[in-house]
Amino acid sequence: MFAYLRVSGDSQVTRDGFPRQTAAIKKYAVANKFKIMHFYREEGITGTRETMDRPAWRDRMTALHSDGLKTVIIEKLDRLSRKLMVQEAAIAEMEKHGFKLNSVHEPDLMSDDPTRIAFRQMRGVFAQYDKSQIVLKLRGTRERKRQQTGRCEGRKPYGDREGELEVIRQIRRLRSEGAGYQTIAAKLNELGISPRSGRRWHPFTIRQILGRQATQPTK
């Protein structure tokens, strides 16, 4: 079987998320006499994205179609996504191809029993609600700060700090030469250029920076 892990931000790549998920999945595999053939890690991908169009997820689906394995294990449902519709779409895709998705914390995740389906969907609703509450709390904090100080700028986008514009120019140049996000990230890591957070560059970060820059004038 394969394992699928996800953390939502580049700064979380080196924190507890991956070790915690890995430990839980390994314990589950041992208890159920499963062998994990490969761990697919989704680095810096938010759980509120509207689709499962993600690098590690695509690689895992390709492997399922080509390697003969049929089962994927996750720590819990919100590692798949924090949006109910995305969760259900991903599960439906697995079912369509005869694949199975196991969860350490949610037994019988793909059961066709109506009660189990309702329970699964309720978990998805609560995960989505929990994320929405976090967003509202952060928004409220920013508003209180703005009222107290008259300003609340939030985190500056990449390119605002010293040296970052030169990195952006290098990213643009590599992209104009046909390099993909993965290739650009690997090149920056090879050159020893540090990202703003975390230790390594990741394709999702490159895509975010280029997407943000596309709406701004060239500096």
C-alpha positions as MATLAB code, in Angstrom:
seq = 'MFAYLRVSGDSQVTRDGFPRQTAAIKKYAVANKFKIMHFYREEGITGTRETMDRPAWRDRMTALHSDGLKTVIIEKLDRLSRKLMVQEAAIAEMEKHGFKLNSVHEPDLMSDDPTRIAFRQMRGVFAQYDKSQIVLKLRGTRERKRQQTGRCEGRKPYGDREGELEVIRQIRRLRSEGAGYQTIAAKLNELGISPRSGRRWHPFTIRQILGRQATQPTK';
ca = [
       0.000    0.000    0.000;
       0.948    3.653   -0.376;
       0.773    6.420    2.225;
      -0.309    9.995    1.551;
       0.724   12.875    3.832;
       0.093   16.619    3.615;
       1.101   19.820    5.385;
      -0.446   23.124    4.390;
       2.497   25.553    4.460;
       6.164   25.600    3.534;
       7.031   26.568    7.109;
       5.360   23.344    8.331;
       7.498   21.046    6.179;
      10.188   20.818    8.875;
       7.803   20.811   11.849;
       5.771   18.067   13.525;
       3.216   17.444   10.770;
       5.073   14.883    8.698;
       6.670   12.987   11.648;
       3.270   12.778   13.392;
       1.469   11.507   10.297;
       4.270    9.060    9.481;
       4.297    7.609   13.003;
       0.509    7.159   13.056;
       0.461    5.501    9.641;
       3.349    3.164   10.462;
       1.664    2.106   13.706;
      -1.578    1.429   11.829;
       0.263   -0.548    9.140;
       2.028   -2.742   11.678;
      -1.196   -3.412   13.594;
      -2.997   -4.411   10.388;
      -0.032   -6.239    8.814;
       0.272   -3.821    5.891;
       3.506   -2.948    4.121;
       4.029    0.665    3.126;
       5.750    0.757   -0.257;
       6.083    4.530   -0.550;
       5.197    7.728    1.327;
       3.843   10.505   -0.906;
       4.376   13.884    0.770;
       2.345   16.921   -0.239;
       4.484   19.844    0.899;
       3.013   23.304    1.335;
      -0.452   22.545   -0.056;
      -3.386   24.138    1.766;
      -6.302   21.889    2.641;
      -8.780   24.475    1.390;
      -7.868   24.152   -2.283;
     -10.856   23.543   -4.503;
      -9.422   20.469   -6.248;
      -7.033   17.566   -5.680;
      -4.783   18.767   -8.502;
      -1.614   18.384   -6.445;
       1.840   17.019   -7.376;
       2.071   14.184   -4.833;
      -1.577   13.192   -5.304;
      -1.100   12.981   -9.088;
       2.080   10.915   -8.649;
       0.279    8.578   -6.261;
      -2.645    8.081   -8.629;
      -0.208    7.323  -11.456;
       1.521    4.762   -9.244;
      -1.801    3.124   -8.328;
      -2.643    2.710  -12.002;
       0.760    1.306  -12.917;
       2.112   -0.634   -9.914;
      -0.787   -2.955   -9.165;
      -1.261   -1.675   -5.610;
      -4.812   -0.682   -4.733;
      -4.718    0.849   -1.252;
      -3.724    4.250    0.131;
      -3.586    5.191    3.800;
      -3.910    8.658    5.336;
      -3.681    9.790    8.948;
      -7.140   11.388    8.903;
      -9.629   12.868    6.499;
      -8.526   16.492    6.826;
      -5.071   15.510    5.516;
      -6.901   14.751    2.280;
      -8.673   18.119    2.298;
     -10.518   20.481    4.615;
     -13.338   20.932    2.111;
     -16.165   18.397    2.134;
     -16.778   18.521   -1.621;
     -13.079   17.947   -2.365;
     -12.971   15.028    0.090;
     -15.982   13.399   -1.502;
     -14.646   13.973   -5.034;
     -11.328   12.357   -4.122;
     -13.067    9.356   -2.530;
     -15.343    9.016   -5.572;
     -12.294    9.026   -7.848;
     -10.695    6.250   -5.806;
     -13.893    4.196   -5.900;
     -14.273    4.715   -9.646;
     -10.934    3.012  -10.304;
     -11.368    0.269   -7.720;
      -8.875    1.762   -5.265;
      -9.274    1.841   -1.496;
      -8.583    4.694    0.913;
      -7.865    3.837    4.559;
      -7.720    6.329    7.423;
      -5.973    5.790   10.744;
      -8.618    7.765   12.639;
     -11.741    7.127   10.548;
     -12.497    3.406   10.177;
     -14.400    2.122    7.149;
     -13.810    5.395    5.339;
     -15.099    4.055    2.015;
     -17.916    1.922    3.384;
     -21.178    2.048    1.405;
     -23.196    1.840    4.617;
     -25.388    4.993    4.830;
     -24.521    5.544    8.482;
     -20.785    5.363    7.797;
     -21.144    7.698    4.811;
     -23.042   10.209    6.952;
     -20.383    9.986    9.667;
     -17.610   10.554    7.113;
     -19.372   13.564    5.663;
     -20.007   15.002    9.116;
     -16.279   14.792    9.816;
     -15.692   16.660    6.589;
     -18.193   19.356    7.552;
     -16.514   19.865   10.926;
     -13.054   20.029    9.338;
     -14.284   22.710    6.948;
     -16.020   24.574    9.789;
     -12.882   24.433   11.938;
     -10.793   25.946    9.153;
     -13.387   28.681    8.596;
     -13.280   29.569   12.296;
      -9.494   29.876   12.191;
      -9.764   32.244    9.222;
     -12.384   34.349   11.022;
     -10.252   34.551   14.169;
      -7.225   35.712   12.204;
      -9.338   38.268   10.367;
     -10.715   39.533   13.675;
      -7.216   39.836   15.120;
      -6.070   41.885   12.135;
      -9.113   44.156   12.405;
      -8.540   44.761   16.133;
      -4.914   45.622   15.429;
      -5.968   48.006   12.670;
      -8.408   49.763   15.019;
      -5.772   50.044   17.758;
      -2.838   51.161   15.638;
      -4.480   52.483   12.490;
      -2.669   49.925   10.335;
      -2.444   46.179    9.863;
      -0.462   45.299    6.823;
      -0.161   41.585    7.412;
       2.647   39.534    5.981;
       4.501   41.188    3.136;
       4.525   39.213   -0.142;
       7.734   37.622   -1.378;
       9.831   40.285   -3.079;
       9.436   42.919   -0.373;
      12.565   41.989    1.580;
      16.163   42.641    0.630;
      17.497   40.240   -1.984;
      14.116   38.719   -2.854;
      13.611   40.699   -6.069;
      16.788   39.190   -7.480;
      15.489   35.705   -6.674;
      12.207   36.546   -8.417;
      14.124   37.678  -11.504;
      15.984   34.363  -11.493;
      12.719   32.435  -11.155;
      11.218   34.385  -14.062;
      14.279   33.762  -16.205;
      14.198   30.014  -15.565;
      10.472   29.921  -16.252;
      10.912   31.844  -19.525;
      13.465   29.214  -20.549;
      10.825   26.514  -20.127;
      11.722   25.219  -16.666;
       8.874   23.699  -14.633;
       8.125   24.522  -11.006;
       9.898   21.399   -9.762;
      13.006   22.201  -11.824;
      13.094   25.796  -10.607;
      12.757   24.731   -6.969;
      15.544   22.172   -7.401;
      17.805   24.780   -9.024;
      17.320   27.285   -6.189;
      18.025   24.563   -3.627;
      21.131   23.529   -5.567;
      22.392   27.130   -5.556;
      21.889   27.340   -1.783;
      19.307   30.128   -2.011;
      17.161   30.062    1.117;
      13.386   30.580    0.959;
      11.740   32.982    3.369;
      10.422   30.135    5.506;
      11.447   26.511    5.776;
      14.713   25.076    4.540;
      13.974   24.209    0.949;
      12.086   25.549   -2.028;
       9.030   23.620   -3.186;
       7.129   23.732   -6.509;
       3.977   25.118   -4.892;
       5.933   28.115   -3.535;
       7.345   28.862   -6.981;
       3.869   28.716   -8.500;
       2.508   31.062   -5.818;
       5.261   33.617   -6.395;
       4.859   33.565  -10.164;
       1.081   33.778   -9.895;
       1.343   36.788   -7.596;
       3.909   38.440   -9.836;
       1.720   37.966  -12.895;
      -0.719   40.512  -11.462;
       1.974   43.049  -10.617;
       4.181   45.247  -12.798;
       7.711   44.041  -13.465;
      10.235   45.588  -11.097;
];
